[in-house]
């Protein structure tokens, strides 16, 4: 998921008004629920060392079983 407002990394969210940051996270949760995900992970890569290759804030919403973890 990609927010409309540009932010290079997750670190930049601290510059957003609190209500805007909250609405972005609510959107992630609401969308996951809307597509039928009850259990999921939300991943954000921050900086090159954290695996970030696209420098526009975005979230990876991953549903399904986590490989290598017990059920």
C-alpha positions in Angstrom: 0.0 0.0 0.0 1.3 3.4 -0.9 0.1 6.6 0.7 -0.8 9.5 -1.6 1.5 11.9 0.4 5.1 11.5 -0.4 7.4 10.3 2.4 10.8 8.9 1.5 10.9 6.4 4.4 8.9 5.4 7.4 11.1 7.8 9.5 9.3 10.7 7.8 6.0 9.8 9.3 7.0 11.6 12.5 6.7 14.9 10.4 3.0 14.1 9.6 0.2 15.5 11.7 -0.8 12.7 14.2 -4.3 12.4 12.7 -2.8 11.8 9.3 -0.4 9.1 10.4 -3.2 7.4 12.3 -5.5 7.5 9.3 -2.8 5.8 7.2 -2.4 3.0 9.6 -6.2 2.6 9.9 -6.4 2.4 6.1 -3.9 -0.5 6.1 -5.9 -2.4 8.8 -9.2 -1.7 7.1 -8.0 -2.7 3.7 -6.6 -6.0 5.1 -9.9 -6.7 6.7 -11.8 -5.7 3.5 -9.8 -8.3 1.4 -10.5 -11.0 4.0 -7.2 -11.1 5.9 -7.8 -11.9 9.5 -4.2 -12.7 10.3 -1.5 -10.8 8.5 1.9 -9.1 8.8 2.7 -5.5 7.9 6.2 -4.9 6.8 8.0 -1.6 6.2 11.6 -1.6 5.0 13.5 1.5 6.2 16.7 2.5 4.4 19.0 0.6 2.1 20.4 -1.5 5.0 16.8 -2.5 5.9 16.1 -3.6 2.4 14.3 -0.5 1.1 14.8 -0.2 -2.7 11.8 2.1 -3.5 12.2 5.5 -1.7 8.5 6.3 -1.3 6.9 5.0 1.9 4.8 1.9 1.4 3.6 -1.1 3.4 3.7 -4.7 2.5 0.6 -6.5 3.8 1.3 -10.2 3.9 -1.4 -12.8 4.6 -1.1 -16.5 5.0 1.2 -18.8 6.9 4.6 -17.5 7.8 7.2 -20.0 6.4 9.3 -21.6 9.1 7.1 -20.6 12.0 4.9 -23.1 13.9 1.2 -23.0 13.3 
